[in-house]
Amino acid sequence: MDTDITRETIKRASQELFRKFGYHKTSVNEIAKKARIAKATIYKYFNSKEDVLHALLMDYIRVSVNELVEGNSPVLDEETHLSNLIMKTSRLSYTVCNEFIGWDFIRESANSQDFLKNLSNELEDLLVASFTRLGNIRKQDSYYQRLRFLIKCSKSIVFSFAFTSVSDADVRKNFVSFQKEILPYLVKAALTA
């Protein structure tokens, strides 16, 4: 079997199982069985189940970030553009946690929280790099720092209400509250600092 095909087969099988049962409840044995390969073959391509998850999520995030940044329709002002981008990014972060990892595991495991922190930092870097590549932002270090500040604050707020929400309805209510009551002030601070 070709290396790329085997890696993709492992990732596809993992994605199905993670979505169906959650990351925590999916074993490497189940992934191997679903992919119709030996368990040892998984370790030939990935160091751990966490590495498989990371590869899956980075693929998903790269595609999603490119769609977010490049697919944004033109807006009248930079404030609206950044607000829309932050909301889409926040929803992307929530989707990653909800569909791939599972909230129970995230709330209960210190390892998953470190993993999420690293993943969200990579998402932040990817967003800033995508902005830079498209030339959507001014070429000033202070502007990049303010953009990072905006993304970091938004990530922290979104993750905090996602961790503490009991139901999807609570999460939606918190997203609306964040969008209307908090985000406009964060964007203004990032643009005028």
Disulfide bonds with the S-S distance in Angstrom:
none
